[in-house]
């Protein structure tokens, strides 16, 4: 009896190790509820049978979100418009998922730019599809944080991410307020000029 229990326990440990995902080098898990998600590498699940990163909910209904994150020093991207692109695939996503990219300034928690694809969410069951985020990186940017996220149940895979500088004719994926020079006096307070 003890021998059977020991074998069952050993089998369970092997299965958990086999089905759990390793976090890829250079990345880390985060989110509002990352412990409710399995996050890491899904070997052989990529576009061409290579590895892909994945975020898988531990239950059908999950509060919060899980994400796989990487940080980048702006370097040559500072002062330029960039495109982050990659492929996403989903299965039974009952919340939403997508890529996200945040550009930090001097103050922690006060980003210059943030796009999490909330206006173009990936849901349900999808095959591999190209997704992109296009943003302007301010010259004073201190960090570019990016990754993919899953909010709710299901599973999301992502693969083949890339970054490139694009010119101003490529539209940004989030609307930017137009920067205006401050006025010397209050202006158009009755809103008659437009």
C-alpha positions in Angstrom: 0.0 0.0 0.0 2.8 2.4 0.9 4.7 1.5 -2.2 1.6 2.3 -4.4 1.2 5.6 -2.7 4.9 6.4 -3.2 4.6 5.5 -6.9 1.5 7.6 -7.3 3.2 10.6 -5.7 6.3 10.2 -7.9 4.1 10.0 -11.0 2.3 13.2 -9.9 5.6 15.0 -9.4 6.8 13.9 -12.9 3.5 15.0 -14.5 3.6 18.4 -12.8 7.2 18.9 -13.9 6.3 17.8 -17.5 3.3 20.0 -17.8 4.6 23.1 -16.0 6.2 25.9 -18.1 9.7 27.2 -17.5 10.0 31.0 -17.5 12.3 32.0 -20.5 15.6 33.6 -19.8 15.4 37.4 -19.7 11.7 37.4 -18.9 9.7 37.4 -15.7 6.1 36.7 -14.5 3.9 39.6 -13.3 0.3 40.9 -13.3 -2.4 41.6 -10.9 -2.9 37.8 -10.2 0.0 35.9 -11.7 -0.3 32.9 -9.3 -3.6 32.0 -11.1 -1.7 31.5 -14.3 0.9 29.1 -15.6 3.3 31.3 -17.5 6.4 30.3 -19.5 7.6 28.3 -22.5 5.4 25.8 -24.2 7.9 23.6 -26.1 7.1 22.9 -29.7 3.9 25.0 -29.7 5.3 27.8 -31.8 4.3 28.9 -35.3 6.8 26.5 -37.0 7.0 23.9 -34.3 9.5 25.9 -32.3 8.9 27.1 -28.8 6.4 29.7 -27.9 5.6 31.6 -24.7 2.3 30.9 -23.1 0.0 32.2 -20.4 -2.6 29.6 -19.3 -5.3 30.2 -16.7 -5.5 27.8 -13.8 -9.3 27.9 -13.9 -12.1 28.8 -16.3 -12.9 32.0 -14.3 -9.9 34.0 -13.1 -9.9 37.5 -11.6 -7.1 39.8 -12.6 -4.4 39.1 -15.2 -1.1 37.3 -15.8 1.7 38.6 -17.9 5.2 37.7 -19.1 7.4 40.8 -19.0 10.7 42.0 -20.4 12.4 45.4 -19.9 14.6 47.3 -22.4 16.7 50.4 -22.2 15.4 52.8 -24.9 18.8 53.3 -26.4 18.5 53.8 -30.2 14.7 53.8 -30.0 14.6 57.1 -27.9 13.0 59.9 -29.9 11.6 57.5 -32.6 8.4 55.7 -33.5 8.7 52.0 -33.0 6.6 49.0 -34.0 6.6 45.9 -31.7 5.0 43.0 -33.6 4.5 39.3 -33.1 2.1 36.5 -33.4 -0.7 35.5 -30.9 -2.8 32.4 -30.8 -5.6 31.8 -28.3 -7.8 28.9 -27.0 -11.0 29.4 -25.1 -10.1 32.9 -23.9 -13.2 34.1 -22.1 -11.7 37.4 -21.0 -9.1 38.9 -23.3 -5.5 38.9 -24.2 -2.9 40.8 -26.2 0.5 42.4 -26.3 1.3 45.4 -24.2 4.0 48.0 -24.2 4.7 50.7 -21.7 7.3 53.5 -21.9 8.4 54.9 -18.6 9.6 58.3 -17.8 11.6 59.7 -14.9 8.8 58.9 -12.3 8.1 55.2 -11.6 4.4 54.4 -12.2 3.9 57.5 -14.4 4.3 56.1 -18.0 4.7 58.4 -21.0 2.9 55.8 -23.2 0.9 52.7 -22.6 -0.8 50.4 -25.1 -2.2 47.0 -24.0 -4.4 46.3 -27.1 -7.5 46.9 -24.9 -9.1 48.5 -28.0 -8.3 45.5 -30.2 -8.5 42.5 -27.8 -7.9 38.9 -28.8 -10.6 36.6 -27.5 -12.1 33.1 -28.0 -10.3 30.7 -30.3 -7.9 32.1 -32.8 -5.1 30.7 -35.0 -1.8 32.5 -35.2 -2.4 36.2 -36.1 0.0 39.1 -36.4 -0.5 41.8 -33.8 1.4 45.0 -33.4 1.8 48.0 -31.2 3.1 51.3 -32.7 4.2 54.1 -30.3 6.4 57.1 -30.1 9.3 56.8 -27.7 10.0 60.1 -26.0 13.7 61.2 -25.9 13.6 61.2 -22.1 12.2 57.7 -21.8 14.0 55.6 -19.2 12.6 52.1 -19.9 10.5 50.2 -22.3 8.5 47.4 -20.7 6.6 44.9 -22.8 5.1 41.5 -23.1 1.8 39.7 -23.5 -1.1 39.4 -21.0 -4.1 37.2 -20.4 -7.1 38.3 -18.3 -9.7 35.6 -17.6 -9.8 32.0 -18.5 -8.2 30.1 -21.4 -4.7 30.1 -22.9 -2.7 32.5 -25.0 0.5 31.7 -26.9 2.9 34.3 -28.4 5.9 33.9 -30.7 8.3 35.7 -33.0 8.3 39.2 -31.5 10.3 41.9 -33.2 11.0 45.6 -32.8 11.7 48.1 -35.6 11.8 51.8 -36.1 9.1 53.1 -38.4 8.5 56.6 -39.9 5.8 59.0 -38.9 3.6 57.9 -41.8 2.9 54.6 -40.0 0.0 55.5 -37.6 0.3 54.9 -33.9 -2.0 52.2 -32.4 -3.2 54.5 -29.7 -4.3 58.1 -30.0 -1.9 60.6 -28.7 -2.9 64.1 -27.5 -1.3 66.7 -29.7 1.3 68.6 -27.7 0.6 72.3 -27.7 2.7 75.2 -26.6 1.2 76.7 -23.4 -0.6 80.0 -23.8 0.5 83.2 -22.0 -3.2 84.0 -21.1 -6.3 81.9 -20.7 -7.8 81.3 -24.2 -11.2 80.5 -25.7 -12.9 80.1 -22.4 -16.4 80.5 -23.9 -15.5 77.8 -26.5 -16.7 79.9 -29.5 -13.5 79.5 -31.5 -12.8 76.1 -33.1 
